[in-house]
Amino acid sequence: MARLDSAPASRVAQKTRLRRTTCYQILENLVGKKFIKRNIRFGVRYYSSLSPEELAARIEENLQPLASARDMLTERNREIRLFYGKQASEAKISFYEGFDEIKLIYDKILAEEDREIYSLLRKQDTTNHPLQSYWKKYFKKRLALDKHTFAIVPNDKSSRVYIDESRREKRQTLAVNPKKLHIFGDLKVSGNLFAYISQHQGRIFGVTMESPEIATMFRDIIKLLREHFSHSSKR
């Protein structure tokens, strides 16, 4: 944005190699958070960057309340926990939409106490994907927490790098014939949390279900699938 000075979404999309709709969504999100400026010329929206000093001030404004909330949570952790009742027997279902909300799902998965994550995942080309930088942080945090992933992916070109990097990323990956098991998006289970995320750039959404019974059921399904396809590949 600093290089472009002031430009419409179409120009920014061209420079960043993002889809125009995706780029527009990101720009409007940044405007809403006051990280960039927007003005209208002859009915066209133009976007421009803040100065480094303005950006520093804006970041500081966002960090201060978060730091205060963190300190309060640390100081009053025991008191706050008393407000939480026993876990309800029914599943707690939450729906998420948009890039920022999807990050919350991955954060919730990492927050589960279970050190094992079971996944059915269809990898896609993440080049220029709006969540690419977040996924890198997710992997680093997962490794730091010493959490292991047991994944099933289609045996196709898009999964090749994911499979090759499995050992380094503490992941046991099983590649299966895509004609025998159709996988779309990212399905994950950890602890009492079941999550499904559609990673499609056009409309990214997700749903979580917090339930020991449902999480156990999907975890068992993935384990059975791994066992079945592992035996099939040895025949």
C-alpha positions in Angstrom: 0.0 0.0 0.0 2.9 2.4 0.7 4.3 1.7 -2.8 0.9 2.4 -4.4 0.2 5.6 -2.4 -3.5 5.5 -3.2 -5.2 2.9 -5.4 -8.5 1.1 -6.0 -9.0 -2.5 -4.9 -8.5 -3.7 -8.5 -5.0 -2.2 -8.6 -4.1 -3.6 -5.1 -5.5 -7.1 -6.2 -3.3 -6.9 -9.3 -0.2 -6.1 -7.3 -0.8 -8.7 -4.6 -2.1 -11.3 -7.0 -5.2 -11.9 -4.9 -8.7 -12.3 -6.3 -10.4 -9.0 -6.5 -13.2 -10.1 -4.1 -10.8 -11.4 -1.6 -8.6 -8.3 -1.8 -11.6 -6.1 -1.4 -12.7 -8.0 1.7 -9.2 -7.7 3.2 -9.0 -4.0 2.4 -12.4 -3.2 4.0 -11.4 -5.3 7.1 -8.2 -3.2 7.4 -10.3 0.0 7.0 -12.6 -1.1 9.7 -9.6 -1.7 12.0 -8.2 1.7 11.0 -5.0 0.3 9.6 -5.4 1.9 6.2 -7.4 4.9 4.9 -10.3 4.9 2.4 -11.7 7.8 0.3 -14.1 8.0 -2.6 -13.3 9.6 -5.9 -15.9 9.8 -8.6 -17.8 6.9 -7.0 -14.7 4.7 -6.8 -13.1 3.6 -3.4 -9.4 4.4 -3.1 -7.2 2.9 -0.4 -4.0 4.3 1.0 -1.5 3.4 3.7 -0.9 5.1 7.1 2.5 6.5 7.9 4.9 4.3 10.0 4.2 6.6 13.0 0.4 6.3 12.5 0.7 2.5 12.2 2.8 2.2 15.4 0.2 4.3 17.3 -2.6 2.2 15.9 -0.9 -1.1 16.9 -0.2 0.3 20.4 -3.9 1.2 20.8 -4.8 -2.4 19.9 -2.2 -3.9 22.2 -3.0 -2.0 25.3 -6.5 -3.4 26.0 -5.3 -6.9 25.2 -2.4 -6.6 27.6 -4.7 -5.3 30.3 -7.1 -8.2 29.7 -4.3 -10.7 29.8 -3.0 -9.3 33.2 -6.6 -9.3 34.6 -7.1 -12.9 33.5 -3.8 -14.0 35.1 -4.5 -12.2 38.4 -8.1 -13.3 38.7 -7.9 -16.7 37.0 -9.1 -18.7 40.0 -12.0 -16.3 40.6 -13.1 -16.3 36.9 -13.1 -20.1 36.7 -15.7 -20.2 39.4 -18.2 -18.7 36.9 -17.9 -21.8 34.7 -20.4 -24.5 35.4 -20.1 -28.2 34.7 -20.0 -29.0 31.0 -23.4 -29.5 29.5 -24.2 -32.9 28.1 -25.5 -31.4 24.8 -23.1 -30.3 22.1 -22.1 -26.7 22.0 -22.2 -25.7 18.3 -20.5 -22.5 16.9 -20.4 -21.2 13.4 -17.6 -19.1 11.9 -17.3 -17.1 8.7 -14.5 -15.1 7.3 -10.7 -15.3 7.5 -10.4 -13.8 11.0 -13.0 -16.0 12.6 -11.5 -19.2 11.0 -8.3 -18.4 12.9 -10.3 -18.8 16.1 -11.1 -22.4 15.2 -7.4 -23.4 14.8 -6.6 -21.6 18.1 -9.4 -23.6 19.8 -7.9 -26.8 18.5 -4.5 -25.9 19.9 -6.1 -24.9 23.2 -7.4 -28.4 23.8 -5.4 -30.4 26.4 -5.1 -33.4 24.2 -1.7 -33.7 22.5 -3.1 -35.6 19.5 -4.9 -34.0 16.6 -6.7 -36.2 14.1 -7.4 -34.8 10.7 -9.0 -35.4 7.3 -7.6 -32.8 5.0 -7.6 -31.9 1.4 -4.6 -29.7 0.9 -4.7 -27.0 -1.7 -2.3 -24.5 -3.1 -1.9 -22.0 -0.3 0.2 -19.5 -2.4 -1.3 -16.0 -1.9 -4.0 -17.5 0.3 -5.1 -14.9 2.9 -4.5 -17.4 5.7 -1.0 -18.5 4.5 0.9 -16.5 7.1 -1.4 -17.6 9.9 -1.1 -21.3 9.0 2.7 -21.0 9.3 2.2 -19.5 12.8 -0.2 -22.4 13.6 2.3 -25.0 12.7 5.0 -23.3 14.8 2.7 -23.1 17.8 1.6 -26.7 17.4 5.2 -27.8 17.4 6.0 -25.7 20.4 3.1 -27.3 22.3 4.4 -30.7 21.2 1.1 -31.7 19.6 1.2 -34.5 17.1 -1.2 -34.7 14.1 -2.5 -37.9 12.5 -3.8 -36.9 9.1 -5.4 -38.6 6.1 -5.0 -36.7 2.8 -5.8 -37.5 -0.9 -2.8 -39.0 -2.7 -2.6 -36.2 -5.3 -0.2 -33.4 -6.4 -1.5 -30.9 -3.9 -0.6 -33.1 -0.9 2.9 -33.9 -2.0 4.7 -31.2 -0.1 2.5 -31.8 3.0 3.4 -35.4 3.0 7.2 -34.7 2.4 7.2 -32.3 5.4 5.3 -34.7 7.7 8.2 -36.0 9.8 9.7 -32.5 10.4 6.3 -31.2 11.5 5.4 -34.1 13.9 2.7 -35.5 11.7 1.9 -39.0 10.6 0.3 -38.6 7.2 -1.6 -41.3 5.3 -2.2 -40.6 1.6 -5.2 -42.5 0.1 -6.7 -42.9 -3.3 -9.0 -39.8 -3.8 -11.4 -42.0 -5.7 -11.9 -44.2 -2.7 -12.2 -41.4 -0.1 -13.5 -38.0 -1.1 -12.1 -35.3 1.2 -13.0 -31.6 1.0 -11.8 -28.9 3.4 -10.2 -29.6 6.8 -11.8 -31.8 9.4 -10.0 -31.9 12.8 -10.6 -33.6 16.1 -8.8 -32.9 19.4 -9.8 -33.4 23.0 -13.6 -32.7 23.1 -13.6 -30.5 20.0 -14.7 -31.4 16.5 -14.1 -28.9 13.8 -14.7 -28.5 10.1 -13.2 -25.7 8.0 -13.9 -25.0 4.4 -10.6 -23.5 3.1 -12.1 -22.2 -0.2 -11.1 -18.6 -0.8 -14.4 -17.7 -2.3 -16.3 -18.3 1.0 -14.4 -19.6 3.9 -16.5 -20.8 6.8 -16.3 -23.3 9.7 -18.2 -25.0 12.4 -17.2 -26.5 15.8 -19.0 -28.9 18.1 -17.8 -29.2 21.7 -18.9 -32.6 22.8 -16.9 -35.6 24.3 -19.3 -38.0 22.5 -19.1 -36.4 19.1 -15.4 -35.8 19.3 -14.8 -39.5 20.3 -17.0 -40.7 17.4 -15.1 -38.7 14.8 -11.8 -39.6 16.3 -12.7 -43.3 16.1 -13.9 -42.9 12.5 -10.5 -41.4 11.5 -8.6 -44.1 13.4 -10.7 -46.8 11.6 -10.1 -45.2 8.2 -6.3 -45.0 8.9 -6.3 -48.7 9.9 -8.4 -49.7 6.9 -6.3 -47.9 4.3 -3.0 -48.8 6.0 -3.9 -52.5 5.6 -5.2 -52.0 2.1 -1.8 -50.5 1.0 0.1 -53.5 2.4 -2.0 -56.0 0.4 
